[in-house]
């Protein structure tokens, strides 16, 4: 029976893609004497990357909050907002 506090993700690499090949080589030859495990290496790498952006670009909740704030701010300015929360043009009226 699977543990409720454990989840897993799969990803695939295309070895014809230079970036994927570079990741594969590092991951395949990872020194587990230095890194606790391949799993922890991926978690550390993703966490470092996410923190470098202060999690803003990765959270759907924060994205939605930003879009709502922009819409509220732009409503008073007469700007139309597209599906990404970006001002598209000024409304006439």
N, C-alpha and C positions, 0 to 999 in steps of 0.2 A: 504494500500500500504506500503510495507516494506521501511524502511529508508536505504538510500544508505551507510550511515556511520556506520551501525550496521551489524555485522556478528555474526553467532552463530556456535558453535561446540557441538557435542554430544559425550559422551564417556560412555562406559559401564564398570561395575565392576563385576567380578566373585567373589561372596562371599565365594566360596570354596578356593580361593587364599588368603593366609595370608596377603600379601601386599595390595591387593584390599580391603579386609575386614577392615584392619587398616585405610585406606583412607576413606572408607565408614563411619566408626564409627565417625571419626573426622568431616567429612563433614556433616553427618546427625545430629550430636549434636553440631554443631558450634554455639557459643554464638554470635549472631548478635548484642548484646550490645557492644561487644568488637570489632568485625569485622563488617565493614560497611554493607557487604552483602556476601552471598556465592559466588557470581560472583567475587566480588573484592578480596575475599580470594584466589580464584584460580588464578586470574591475578597476585596478589602479590607473591604467591608461585612460579608460573612459572617464573615470572620476576626475583625473587631472584635466582632460580636455573640457569637460562640462564646467568645471570650476573656473577655467580660464575665461569663460563667457559669462560667468556669474549666473548660470542656469537660466538666464532670460530667454535665450533662443530655443530652449529645449522643452519648456513647460507649456502645455496647451492651456493650462489655467492662467498662467501669466500672459500668454498671447491673447486670450479672450479678454482679460482685464485691460490690457493695453488697447485693444480694439474698441472696447466700450468707452474708455477714457477719451480716445481720439474722436469717437463719434459724438460724445457729449461736448467736447471742446469745439469741434467743427460745426455742430448744429447751429451754434450762435453766429458762426462766420458765414453761413450759407454755402458750405462746400458739400458736394456729393462724396460719398464714401463707397469704395468698391468692396468686394467680398473679402479682401485682405486687410481692410481697415485703412486703406490709403485714400487720400483726397484725390479725386479725379478731375473735377472742374468746379467752378463757382456756379451756383444756381442763380438764375435771373428771376426776379419776381418780386 
